[in-house]
């Protein structure tokens, strides 16, 4: 009878066994985790050591990083992050633990885990710090708004006689309360600021711009430019100001009949840059740039031109045109100003 009793006890324990999420095959687990939100993954990290390793892996968080931040972080932001990580590694381990633990606690989800058959480990058994160089840590740093990184801000304004379309270099950080950005601009240092900047006005720098915003971009497209090309050109009104990127088009020389079969403008050493968003009578509407002596062309009267980048992607061209169209719809309408 004693032997039979032990068998019955074993059977009872088997019946009482609760299916655990960790009983699933590895591939099934990965499929589940790939569908979780960042907040859910953060909650899973708090459960046990096994889930922590799985749910904090770089390949899971890379997708979330690109999905939310991919259009506003570029190479310069990654460099800034690596520099930030290096400085954190140099700090004491106690200081790092406090900062990372506080970040995880702020994002912790309060849901229970009994529904997935996993008993949460005691906090003393689960390592609560994140590897500072992980993609997950990068995501949280961006989300927290404490990490400032290089980006560019679209600026469009309908002035009294001009429609201005340009892009500034800036240091930005995220404000999760308003789902907008804060920016510090490099005019006379990083003093001038702006808040409540929408996602549609922020982009990652499309070219690897110099760390010094006063240094012009080195153009690599001058010999390929031809009439009809969409470009961005650096310009500033004074030498003591940083460059901004201005939207423009490549136009025809005055002697050209604009017939594609006869046009030789692309072979000329002079490039015609047209800012068609300006009024036809504006002194800023049209300028000439030398293919040979560019950049750093200009003077105190007409301003100073820097590098040129050719726009080849339909998405970024459409971005400029949408800003332009919106300004024309809500502001001054010039009868002779036409979209390309």
KOLDO-339599 format. One record per residue (C-alpha): residue number from 1; x, y, z; residue in three letters. Coordinates in pm, whole numbers, plus 50000, padded with zeros to 5 digits. Example, Ala and Ser with C-alpha at 12.3 -4.5 7.8 and 13.67 -1.06 7.14 Angstrom:
% KOLDO-339599
atom resi: 1 c1: 51230 c2: 49550 c3: 50780 resn: ALA .
atom resi: 2 c1: 51367 c2: 49894 c3: 50714 resn: SER .
***
This chain:
% KOLDO-339599
atom resi: 1 c1: 50000 c2: 50000 c3: 50000 resn: UNK .
atom resi: 2 c1: 50286 c2: 50235 c3: 50080 resn: UNK .
atom resi: 3 c1: 50434 c2: 50179 c3: 49735 resn: UNK .
atom resi: 4 c1: 50098 c2: 50245 c3: 49571 resn: UNK .
atom resi: 5 c1: 50061 c2: 50563 c3: 49773 resn: UNK .
atom resi: 6 c1: 50392 c2: 50696 c3: 49641 resn: UNK .
atom resi: 7 c1: 50283 c2: 50627 c3: 49281 resn: UNK .
atom resi: 8 c1: 49959 c2: 50811 c3: 49340 resn: UNK .
atom resi: 9 c1: 50149 c2: 51107 c3: 49479 resn: UNK .
atom resi: 10 c1: 50369 c2: 51121 c3: 49169 resn: UNK .
atom resi: 11 c1: 50062 c2: 51112 c3: 48946 resn: UNK .
atom resi: 12 c1: 49903 c2: 51391 c3: 49145 resn: UNK .
atom resi: 13 c1: 50214 c2: 51605 c3: 49106 resn: UNK .
atom resi: 14 c1: 50213 c2: 51542 c3: 48732 resn: UNK .
atom resi: 15 c1: 49851 c2: 51653 c3: 48713 resn: UNK .
atom resi: 16 c1: 49933 c2: 51964 c3: 48912 resn: UNK .
atom resi: 17 c1: 50215 c2: 52057 c3: 48675 resn: UNK .
atom resi: 18 c1: 50144 c2: 52394 c3: 48513 resn: UNK .
atom resi: 19 c1: 50259 c2: 52444 c3: 48158 resn: UNK .
atom resi: 20 c1: 50538 c2: 52701 c3: 48142 resn: UNK .
atom resi: 21 c1: 50620 c2: 52941 c3: 47862 resn: UNK .
atom resi: 22 c1: 50975 c2: 52810 c3: 47877 resn: UNK .
atom resi: 23 c1: 50851 c2: 52463 c3: 47783 resn: UNK .
atom resi: 24 c1: 50796 c2: 52587 c3: 47428 resn: UNK .
atom resi: 25 c1: 51060 c2: 52522 c3: 47158 resn: UNK .
atom resi: 26 c1: 51322 c2: 52793 c3: 47107 resn: UNK .
atom resi: 27 c1: 51183 c2: 52893 c3: 46768 resn: UNK .
atom resi: 28 c1: 50833 c2: 52936 c3: 46910 resn: UNK .
atom resi: 29 c1: 50966 c2: 53151 c3: 47192 resn: UNK .
atom resi: 30 c1: 51150 c2: 53375 c3: 46948 resn: UNK .
atom resi: 31 c1: 50832 c2: 53418 c3: 46741 resn: UNK .
atom resi: 32 c1: 50643 c2: 53520 c3: 47054 resn: UNK .
atom resi: 33 c1: 50909 c2: 53764 c3: 47173 resn: UNK .
atom resi: 34 c1: 50932 c2: 53927 c3: 46829 resn: UNK .
atom resi: 35 c1: 50566 c2: 54025 c3: 46863 resn: UNK .
atom resi: 36 c1: 50602 c2: 54184 c3: 47206 resn: UNK .
atom resi: 37 c1: 50614 c2: 54559 c3: 47254 resn: UNK .
atom resi: 38 c1: 50917 c2: 54723 c3: 47421 resn: UNK .
atom resi: 39 c1: 50716 c2: 54761 c3: 47744 resn: UNK .
atom resi: 40 c1: 50622 c2: 54392 c3: 47739 resn: UNK .
atom resi: 41 c1: 50981 c2: 54284 c3: 47672 resn: UNK .
atom resi: 42 c1: 51095 c2: 54500 c3: 47961 resn: UNK .
atom resi: 43 c1: 50843 c2: 54327 c3: 48187 resn: UNK .
atom resi: 44 c1: 50960 c2: 53983 c3: 48075 resn: UNK .
atom resi: 45 c1: 51318 c2: 54079 c3: 48156 resn: UNK .
atom resi: 46 c1: 51214 c2: 54120 c3: 48518 resn: UNK .
atom resi: 47 c1: 51076 c2: 53765 c3: 48553 resn: UNK .
atom resi: 48 c1: 51377 c2: 53536 c3: 48560 resn: UNK .
atom resi: 49 c1: 51735 c2: 53504 c3: 48439 resn: UNK .
atom resi: 50 c1: 51644 c2: 53289 c3: 48138 resn: UNK .
atom resi: 51 c1: 51385 c2: 53533 c3: 48008 resn: UNK .
atom resi: 52 c1: 51617 c2: 53819 c3: 48083 resn: UNK .
atom resi: 53 c1: 51880 c2: 53683 c3: 47848 resn: UNK .
atom resi: 54 c1: 51623 c2: 53608 c3: 47577 resn: UNK .
atom resi: 55 c1: 51424 c2: 53933 c3: 47596 resn: UNK .
atom resi: 56 c1: 51720 c2: 54169 c3: 47618 resn: UNK .
atom resi: 57 c1: 51902 c2: 54027 c3: 47315 resn: UNK .
atom resi: 58 c1: 52023 c2: 54279 c3: 47058 resn: UNK .
atom resi: 59 c1: 51845 c2: 54118 c3: 46763 resn: UNK .
atom resi: 60 c1: 51505 c2: 54167 c3: 46930 resn: UNK .
atom resi: 61 c1: 51568 c2: 54528 c3: 47022 resn: UNK .
atom resi: 62 c1: 51730 c2: 54624 c3: 46691 resn: UNK .
atom resi: 63 c1: 51391 c2: 54593 c3: 46522 resn: UNK .
atom resi: 64 c1: 51225 c2: 54818 c3: 46781 resn: UNK .
atom resi: 65 c1: 51513 c2: 55064 c3: 46760 resn: UNK .
atom resi: 66 c1: 51484 c2: 55095 c3: 46383 resn: UNK .
atom resi: 67 c1: 51105 c2: 55098 c3: 46389 resn: UNK .
atom resi: 68 c1: 51077 c2: 55393 c3: 46625 resn: UNK .
atom resi: 69 c1: 51407 c2: 55578 c3: 46596 resn: UNK .
atom resi: 70 c1: 51549 c2: 55471 c3: 46259 resn: UNK .
atom resi: 71 c1: 51457 c2: 55793 c3: 46076 resn: UNK .
atom resi: 72 c1: 51602 c2: 56027 c3: 46338 resn: UNK .
atom resi: 73 c1: 51926 c2: 55853 c3: 46440 resn: UNK .
atom resi: 74 c1: 52221 c2: 55831 c3: 46203 resn: UNK .
atom resi: 75 c1: 52592 c2: 55757 c3: 46216 resn: UNK .
atom resi: 76 c1: 52656 c2: 56070 c3: 46424 resn: UNK .
atom resi: 77 c1: 52402 c2: 55956 c3: 46686 resn: UNK .
atom resi: 78 c1: 52564 c2: 55611 c3: 46706 resn: UNK .
atom resi: 79 c1: 52905 c2: 55774 c3: 46755 resn: UNK .
atom resi: 80 c1: 52760 c2: 55990 c3: 47030 resn: UNK .
atom resi: 81 c1: 52614 c2: 55679 c3: 47194 resn: UNK .
atom resi: 82 c1: 52944 c2: 55488 c3: 47176 resn: UNK .
atom resi: 83 c1: 53117 c2: 55784 c3: 47338 resn: UNK .
atom resi: 84 c1: 52847 c2: 55790 c3: 47604 resn: UNK .
atom resi: 85 c1: 52891 c2: 55416 c3: 47666 resn: UNK .
atom resi: 86 c1: 53268 c2: 55452 c3: 47697 resn: UNK .
atom resi: 87 c1: 53226 c2: 55719 c3: 47962 resn: UNK .
atom resi: 88 c1: 52977 c2: 55502 c3: 48153 resn: UNK .
atom resi: 89 c1: 53210 c2: 55203 c3: 48145 resn: UNK .
atom resi: 90 c1: 53469 c2: 55422 c3: 48310 resn: UNK .
atom resi: 91 c1: 53238 c2: 55501 c3: 48600 resn: UNK .
atom resi: 92 c1: 53211 c2: 55290 c3: 48911 resn: UNK .
atom resi: 93 c1: 52996 c2: 54977 c3: 48885 resn: UNK .
atom resi: 94 c1: 52779 c2: 55099 c3: 49173 resn: UNK .
atom resi: 95 c1: 52691 c2: 55419 c3: 48990 resn: UNK .
atom resi: 96 c1: 52605 c2: 55228 c3: 48674 resn: UNK .
atom resi: 97 c1: 52383 c2: 54984 c3: 48864 resn: UNK .
atom resi: 98 c1: 52183 c2: 55263 c3: 49024 resn: UNK .
atom resi: 99 c1: 52121 c2: 55438 c3: 48694 resn: UNK .
atom resi: 100 c1: 52027 c2: 55128 c3: 48496 resn: UNK .
atom resi: 101 c1: 51816 c2: 54985 c3: 48779 resn: UNK .
atom resi: 102 c1: 51622 c2: 55311 c3: 48801 resn: UNK .
atom resi: 103 c1: 51561 c2: 55303 c3: 48426 resn: UNK .
atom resi: 104 c1: 51427 c2: 54950 c3: 48434 resn: UNK .
atom resi: 105 c1: 51208 c2: 55026 c3: 48733 resn: UNK .
atom resi: 106 c1: 51056 c2: 55325 c3: 48553 resn: UNK .
atom resi: 107 c1: 50959 c2: 55104 c3: 48257 resn: UNK .
atom resi: 108 c1: 50849 c2: 54803 c3: 48458 resn: UNK .
atom resi: 109 c1: 50506 c2: 54660 c3: 48374 resn: UNK .
atom resi: 110 c1: 50292 c2: 54571 c3: 48675 resn: UNK .
atom resi: 111 c1: 50117 c2: 54269 c3: 48515 resn: UNK .
atom resi: 112 c1: 50122 c2: 53927 c3: 48685 resn: UNK .
atom resi: 113 c1: 50306 c2: 53635 c3: 48529 resn: UNK .
atom resi: 114 c1: 50099 c2: 53346 c3: 48663 resn: UNK .
atom resi: 115 c1: 49916 c2: 53324 c3: 48329 resn: UNK .
atom resi: 116 c1: 50234 c2: 53206 c3: 48156 resn: UNK .
atom resi: 117 c1: 50326 c2: 52953 c3: 48424 resn: UNK .
atom resi: 118 c1: 50647 c2: 53124 c3: 48538 resn: UNK .
atom resi: 119 c1: 50710 c2: 53219 c3: 48895 resn: UNK .
atom resi: 120 c1: 50906 c2: 53544 c3: 48909 resn: UNK .
atom resi: 121 c1: 51240 c2: 53511 c3: 49080 resn: UNK .
atom resi: 122 c1: 51319 c2: 53726 c3: 49375 resn: UNK .
atom resi: 123 c1: 51485 c2: 54052 c3: 49279 resn: UNK .
atom resi: 124 c1: 51802 c2: 53941 c3: 49452 resn: UNK .
atom resi: 125 c1: 51831 c2: 53648 c3: 49211 resn: UNK .
atom resi: 126 c1: 51767 c2: 53846 c3: 48892 resn: UNK .
atom resi: 127 c1: 52042 c2: 54077 c3: 48773 resn: UNK .
atom resi: 128 c1: 51870 c2: 54417 c3: 48742 resn: UNK .
atom resi: 129 c1: 52129 c2: 54608 c3: 48544 resn: UNK .
atom resi: 130 c1: 52146 c2: 54623 c3: 48167 resn: UNK .
atom resi: 131 c1: 52469 c2: 54590 c3: 47971 resn: UNK .
atom resi: 132 c1: 52543 c2: 54956 c3: 47896 resn: UNK .
atom resi: 133 c1: 52645 c2: 54876 c3: 47539 resn: UNK .
atom resi: 134 c1: 52329 c2: 54679 c3: 47453 resn: UNK .
atom resi: 135 c1: 52072 c2: 54788 c3: 47194 resn: UNK .
atom resi: 136 c1: 51809 c2: 54770 c3: 47469 resn: UNK .
atom resi: 137 c1: 52004 c2: 55023 c3: 47676 resn: UNK .
atom resi: 138 c1: 52034 c2: 55249 c3: 47370 resn: UNK .
atom resi: 139 c1: 51657 c2: 55230 c3: 47316 resn: UNK .
atom resi: 140 c1: 51586 c2: 55321 c3: 47679 resn: UNK .
atom resi: 141 c1: 51839 c2: 55607 c3: 47671 resn: UNK .
atom resi: 142 c1: 51658 c2: 55759 c3: 47373 resn: UNK .
atom resi: 143 c1: 51318 c2: 55699 c3: 47534 resn: UNK .
atom resi: 144 c1: 51420 c2: 55860 c3: 47863 resn: UNK .
atom resi: 145 c1: 51509 c2: 56191 c3: 47698 resn: UNK .
atom resi: 146 c1: 51832 c2: 56217 c3: 47894 resn: UNK .
atom resi: 147 c1: 52044 c2: 56130 c3: 47591 resn: UNK .
atom resi: 148 c1: 52107 c2: 56417 c3: 47348 resn: UNK .
atom resi: 149 c1: 52220 c2: 56326 c3: 46998 resn: UNK .
atom resi: 150 c1: 52293 c2: 56497 c3: 46663 resn: UNK .
atom resi: 151 c1: 52008 c2: 56530 c3: 46415 resn: UNK .
atom resi: 152 c1: 51864 c2: 56784 c3: 46173 resn: UNK .
atom resi: 153 c1: 51545 c2: 56990 c3: 46206 resn: UNK .
atom resi: 154 c1: 51334 c2: 57099 c3: 45910 resn: UNK .
atom resi: 155 c1: 51242 c2: 57465 c3: 45924 resn: UNK .
atom resi: 156 c1: 50984 c2: 57616 c3: 45696 resn: UNK .
atom resi: 157 c1: 50836 c2: 57961 c3: 45718 resn: UNK .
atom resi: 158 c1: 50627 c2: 58187 c3: 45502 resn: UNK .
atom resi: 159 c1: 50790 c2: 58526 c3: 45536 resn: UNK .
atom resi: 160 c1: 50661 c2: 58858 c3: 45410 resn: UNK .
atom resi: 161 c1: 50791 c2: 58798 c3: 45058 resn: UNK .
atom resi: 162 c1: 50974 c2: 58466 c3: 45076 resn: UNK .
atom resi: 163 c1: 50904 c2: 58099 c3: 45139 resn: UNK .
atom resi: 164 c1: 51198 c2: 57955 c3: 45333 resn: UNK .
atom resi: 165 c1: 51278 c2: 57584 c3: 45325 resn: UNK .
atom resi: 166 c1: 51586 c2: 57478 c3: 45518 resn: UNK .
atom resi: 167 c1: 51727 c2: 57226 c3: 45762 resn: UNK .
atom resi: 168 c1: 51939 c2: 57302 c3: 46070 resn: UNK .
atom resi: 169 c1: 52193 c2: 57084 c3: 46248 resn: UNK .
atom resi: 170 c1: 52094 c2: 57042 c3: 46611 resn: UNK .
atom resi: 171 c1: 52136 c2: 56840 c3: 46928 resn: UNK .
atom resi: 172 c1: 51800 c2: 56685 c3: 47019 resn: UNK .
atom resi: 173 c1: 51638 c2: 56475 c3: 47290 resn: UNK .
atom resi: 174 c1: 51299 c2: 56308 c3: 47314 resn: UNK .
atom resi: 175 c1: 51012 c2: 56419 c3: 47539 resn: UNK .
atom resi: 176 c1: 50794 c2: 56114 c3: 47604 resn: UNK .
atom resi: 177 c1: 50523 c2: 56323 c3: 47774 resn: UNK .
atom resi: 178 c1: 50439 c2: 56505 c3: 47451 resn: UNK .
atom resi: 179 c1: 50588 c2: 56260 c3: 47197 resn: UNK .
atom resi: 180 c1: 50794 c2: 56547 c3: 47059 resn: UNK .
atom resi: 181 c1: 51158 c2: 56659 c3: 47063 resn: UNK .
atom resi: 182 c1: 51364 c2: 56934 c3: 47221 resn: UNK .
atom resi: 183 c1: 51648 c2: 57090 c3: 47022 resn: UNK .
atom resi: 184 c1: 51957 c2: 57299 c3: 47085 resn: UNK .
atom resi: 185 c1: 52091 c2: 57486 c3: 46783 resn: UNK .
atom resi: 186 c1: 52451 c2: 57579 c3: 46717 resn: UNK .
atom resi: 187 c1: 52415 c2: 57954 c3: 46674 resn: UNK .
atom resi: 188 c1: 52681 c2: 58117 c3: 46890 resn: UNK .
atom resi: 189 c1: 52734 c2: 57786 c3: 47071 resn: UNK .
atom resi: 190 c1: 52451 c2: 57547 c3: 47162 resn: UNK .
atom resi: 191 c1: 52244 c2: 57813 c3: 47335 resn: UNK .
atom resi: 192 c1: 51931 c2: 57868 c3: 47125 resn: UNK .
atom resi: 193 c1: 51665 c2: 57606 c3: 47184 resn: UNK .
atom resi: 194 c1: 51321 c2: 57489 c3: 47071 resn: UNK .
atom resi: 195 c1: 51059 c2: 57255 c3: 47215 resn: UNK .
atom resi: 196 c1: 50756 c2: 57058 c3: 47093 resn: UNK .
atom resi: 197 c1: 50918 c2: 56961 c3: 46762 resn: UNK .
atom resi: 198 c1: 50711 c2: 56702 c3: 46578 resn: UNK .
atom resi: 199 c1: 50852 c2: 56381 c3: 46431 resn: UNK .
atom resi: 200 c1: 50787 c2: 56509 c3: 46078 resn: UNK .
atom resi: 201 c1: 51042 c2: 56787 c3: 46130 resn: UNK .
atom resi: 202 c1: 51327 c2: 56562 c3: 46247 resn: UNK .
atom resi: 203 c1: 51566 c2: 56357 c3: 46036 resn: UNK .
atom resi: 204 c1: 51899 c2: 56183 c3: 46073 resn: UNK .
atom resi: 205 c1: 52179 c2: 56374 c3: 45897 resn: UNK .
atom resi: 206 c1: 52177 c2: 56227 c3: 45543 resn: UNK .
atom resi: 207 c1: 52550 c2: 56279 c3: 45503 resn: UNK .
atom resi: 208 c1: 52833 c2: 56236 c3: 45750 resn: UNK .
atom resi: 209 c1: 52859 c2: 56606 c3: 45826 resn: UNK .
atom resi: 210 c1: 53168 c2: 56751 c3: 45997 resn: UNK .
atom resi: 211 c1: 53152 c2: 56773 c3: 46375 resn: UNK .
atom resi: 212 c1: 53199 c2: 57149 c3: 46336 resn: UNK .
atom resi: 213 c1: 52879 c2: 57296 c3: 46180 resn: UNK .
atom resi: 214 c1: 53085 c2: 57590 c3: 46054 resn: UNK .
atom resi: 215 c1: 53286 c2: 57363 c3: 45822 resn: UNK .
atom resi: 216 c1: 53126 c2: 57306 c3: 45478 resn: UNK .
atom resi: 217 c1: 53035 c2: 56962 c3: 45350 resn: UNK .
atom resi: 218 c1: 53271 c2: 56825 c3: 45084 resn: UNK .
atom resi: 219 c1: 53055 c2: 56780 c3: 44772 resn: UNK .
atom resi: 220 c1: 53097 c2: 56467 c3: 44562 resn: UNK .
atom resi: 221 c1: 52822 c2: 56532 c3: 44306 resn: UNK .
atom resi: 222 c1: 52922 c2: 56858 c3: 44138 resn: UNK .
atom resi: 223 c1: 53025 c2: 56705 c3: 43806 resn: UNK .
atom resi: 224 c1: 52703 c2: 56500 c3: 43787 resn: UNK .
atom resi: 225 c1: 52455 c2: 56784 c3: 43843 resn: UNK .
atom resi: 226 c1: 52222 c2: 56874 c3: 43557 resn: UNK .
atom resi: 227 c1: 51907 c2: 57087 c3: 43515 resn: UNK .
atom resi: 228 c1: 51607 c2: 56947 c3: 43698 resn: UNK .
atom resi: 229 c1: 51807 c2: 56783 c3: 43978 resn: UNK .
atom resi: 230 c1: 51678 c2: 56839 c3: 44331 resn: UNK .
atom resi: 231 c1: 51951 c2: 56941 c3: 44573 resn: UNK .
atom resi: 232 c1: 52025 c2: 57070 c3: 44919 resn: UNK .
atom resi: 233 c1: 52290 c2: 57339 c3: 44942 resn: UNK .
atom resi: 234 c1: 52457 c2: 57482 c3: 45251 resn: UNK .
atom resi: 235 c1: 52420 c2: 57856 c3: 45299 resn: UNK .
atom resi: 236 c1: 52468 c2: 58111 c3: 45575 resn: UNK .
atom resi: 237 c1: 52435 c2: 58486 c3: 45582 resn: UNK .
atom resi: 238 c1: 52749 c2: 58554 c3: 45788 resn: UNK .
atom resi: 239 c1: 53079 c2: 58382 c3: 45848 resn: UNK .
atom resi: 240 c1: 53016 c2: 58361 c3: 46223 resn: UNK .
atom resi: 241 c1: 52700 c2: 58151 c3: 46175 resn: UNK .
atom resi: 242 c1: 52676 c2: 57774 c3: 46116 resn: UNK .
atom resi: 243 c1: 52562 c2: 57642 c3: 45779 resn: UNK .
atom resi: 244 c1: 52205 c2: 57531 c3: 45718 resn: UNK .
atom resi: 245 c1: 52080 c2: 57311 c3: 45433 resn: UNK .
atom resi: 246 c1: 51849 c2: 57485 c3: 45183 resn: UNK .
atom resi: 247 c1: 51626 c2: 57312 c3: 44931 resn: UNK .
atom resi: 248 c1: 51686 c2: 57410 c3: 44566 resn: UNK .
atom resi: 249 c1: 51683 c2: 57291 c3: 44204 resn: UNK .
atom resi: 250 c1: 51948 c2: 57293 c3: 43934 resn: UNK .
atom resi: 251 c1: 51839 c2: 57525 c3: 43654 resn: UNK .
atom resi: 252 c1: 51944 c2: 57611 c3: 43299 resn: UNK .
atom resi: 253 c1: 52194 c2: 57875 c3: 43191 resn: UNK .
atom resi: 254 c1: 52039 c2: 58191 c3: 43045 resn: UNK .
atom resi: 255 c1: 52160 c2: 58113 c3: 42692 resn: UNK .
atom resi: 256 c1: 52014 c2: 57761 c3: 42700 resn: UNK .
atom resi: 257 c1: 51683 c2: 57706 c3: 42518 resn: UNK .
atom resi: 258 c1: 51595 c2: 57437 c3: 42779 resn: UNK .
atom resi: 259 c1: 51548 c2: 57177 c3: 42507 resn: UNK .
atom resi: 260 c1: 51677 c2: 56844 c3: 42636 resn: UNK .
atom resi: 261 c1: 51810 c2: 56752 c3: 42293 resn: UNK .
atom resi: 262 c1: 52027 c2: 57065 c3: 42276 resn: UNK .
atom resi: 263 c1: 52101 c2: 57138 c3: 42644 resn: UNK .
atom resi: 264 c1: 52470 c2: 57141 c3: 42735 resn: UNK .
atom resi: 265 c1: 52435 c2: 57295 c3: 43080 resn: UNK .
atom resi: 266 c1: 52567 c2: 56978 c3: 43244 resn: UNK .
atom resi: 267 c1: 52899 c2: 57030 c3: 43061 resn: UNK .
atom resi: 268 c1: 52945 c2: 57391 c3: 43171 resn: UNK .
atom resi: 269 c1: 53170 c2: 57483 c3: 43462 resn: UNK .
atom resi: 270 c1: 52894 c2: 57703 c3: 43603 resn: UNK .
atom resi: 271 c1: 52598 c2: 57553 c3: 43789 resn: UNK .
atom resi: 272 c1: 52270 c2: 57743 c3: 43812 resn: UNK .
atom resi: 273 c1: 52102 c2: 57699 c3: 44151 resn: UNK .
atom resi: 274 c1: 51737 c2: 57803 c3: 44166 resn: UNK .
atom resi: 275 c1: 51531 c2: 57860 c3: 44479 resn: UNK .
atom resi: 276 c1: 51193 c2: 57849 c3: 44308 resn: UNK .
atom resi: 277 c1: 51012 c2: 57881 c3: 44639 resn: UNK .
atom resi: 278 c1: 51121 c2: 58247 c3: 44638 resn: UNK .
atom resi: 279 c1: 50930 c2: 58521 c3: 44460 resn: UNK .
atom resi: 280 c1: 51036 c2: 58559 c3: 44093 resn: UNK .
atom resi: 281 c1: 51169 c2: 58910 c3: 44166 resn: UNK .
atom resi: 282 c1: 51370 c2: 58803 c3: 44472 resn: UNK .
atom resi: 283 c1: 51745 c2: 58857 c3: 44466 resn: UNK .
atom resi: 284 c1: 51778 c2: 58512 c3: 44628 resn: UNK .
atom resi: 285 c1: 51583 c2: 58332 c3: 44357 resn: UNK .
atom resi: 286 c1: 51885 c2: 58233 c3: 44145 resn: UNK .
atom resi: 287 c1: 52260 c2: 58204 c3: 44195 resn: UNK .
atom resi: 288 c1: 52564 c2: 58070 c3: 44010 resn: UNK .
atom resi: 289 c1: 52808 c2: 57818 c3: 44156 resn: UNK .
atom resi: 290 c1: 53140 c2: 57709 c3: 44006 resn: UNK .
atom resi: 291 c1: 53196 c2: 57336 c3: 43977 resn: UNK .
atom resi: 292 c1: 53572 c2: 57391 c3: 44013 resn: UNK .
atom resi: 293 c1: 53598 c2: 57632 c3: 44306 resn: UNK .
atom resi: 294 c1: 53313 c2: 57515 c3: 44521 resn: UNK .
atom resi: 295 c1: 53265 c2: 57524 c3: 44824 resn: UNK .
atom resi: 296 c1: 53320 c2: 57838 c3: 45035 resn: UNK .
atom resi: 297 c1: 53184 c2: 58071 c3: 44770 resn: UNK .
atom resi: 298 c1: 53012 c2: 58396 c3: 44859 resn: UNK .
atom resi: 299 c1: 53048 c2: 58733 c3: 45024 resn: UNK .
atom resi: 300 c1: 52899 c2: 58947 c3: 45299 resn: UNK .
atom resi: 301 c1: 52624 c2: 59074 c3: 45067 resn: UNK .
atom resi: 302 c1: 52496 c2: 58752 c3: 44910 resn: UNK .
atom resi: 303 c1: 52596 c2: 58517 c3: 45190 resn: UNK .
atom resi: 304 c1: 52824 c2: 58214 c3: 45183 resn: UNK .
atom resi: 305 c1: 52754 c2: 57883 c3: 45008 resn: UNK .
atom resi: 306 c1: 52893 c2: 57553 c3: 45133 resn: UNK .
atom resi: 307 c1: 52851 c2: 57195 c3: 45016 resn: UNK .
atom resi: 308 c1: 52587 c2: 57049 c3: 44786 resn: UNK .
atom resi: 309 c1: 52418 c2: 56712 c3: 44807 resn: UNK .
atom resi: 310 c1: 52202 c2: 56571 c3: 44528 resn: UNK .
atom resi: 311 c1: 51865 c2: 56434 c3: 44634 resn: UNK .
atom resi: 312 c1: 51807 c2: 56098 c3: 44471 resn: UNK .
atom resi: 313 c1: 51544 c2: 55943 c3: 44696 resn: UNK .
atom resi: 314 c1: 51179 c2: 56009 c3: 44614 resn: UNK .
atom resi: 315 c1: 51088 c2: 56017 c3: 44983 resn: UNK .
atom resi: 316 c1: 51315 c2: 56307 c3: 45077 resn: UNK .
atom resi: 317 c1: 51218 c2: 56504 c3: 44764 resn: UNK .
atom resi: 318 c1: 50851 c2: 56452 c3: 44850 resn: UNK .
atom resi: 319 c1: 50924 c2: 56574 c3: 45204 resn: UNK .
atom resi: 320 c1: 51048 c2: 56911 c3: 45080 resn: UNK .
atom resi: 321 c1: 50763 c2: 56946 c3: 44832 resn: UNK .
atom resi: 322 c1: 50504 c2: 56871 c3: 45100 resn: UNK .
atom resi: 323 c1: 50647 c2: 57145 c3: 45324 resn: UNK .
atom resi: 324 c1: 50644 c2: 57383 c3: 45030 resn: UNK .
atom resi: 325 c1: 50287 c2: 57299 c3: 44934 resn: UNK .
atom resi: 326 c1: 50163 c2: 57338 c3: 45292 resn: UNK .
atom resi: 327 c1: 50320 c2: 57683 c3: 45317 resn: UNK .
atom resi: 328 c1: 50161 c2: 57793 c3: 44991 resn: UNK .
atom resi: 329 c1: 49822 c2: 57671 c3: 45110 resn: UNK .
atom resi: 330 c1: 49830 c2: 57851 c3: 45445 resn: UNK .
atom resi: 331 c1: 50034 c2: 58160 c3: 45356 resn: UNK .
atom resi: 332 c1: 50113 c2: 58402 c3: 45080 resn: UNK .
atom resi: 333 c1: 50032 c2: 58269 c3: 44733 resn: UNK .
atom resi: 334 c1: 50270 c2: 58387 c3: 44464 resn: UNK .
atom resi: 335 c1: 50108 c2: 58361 c3: 44119 resn: UNK .
atom resi: 336 c1: 50435 c2: 58275 c3: 43945 resn: UNK .
atom resi: 337 c1: 50568 c2: 58028 c3: 44201 resn: UNK .
atom resi: 338 c1: 50508 c2: 57673 c3: 44080 resn: UNK .
atom resi: 339 c1: 50603 c2: 57341 c3: 44233 resn: UNK .
atom resi: 340 c1: 50852 c2: 57139 c3: 44025 resn: UNK .
***
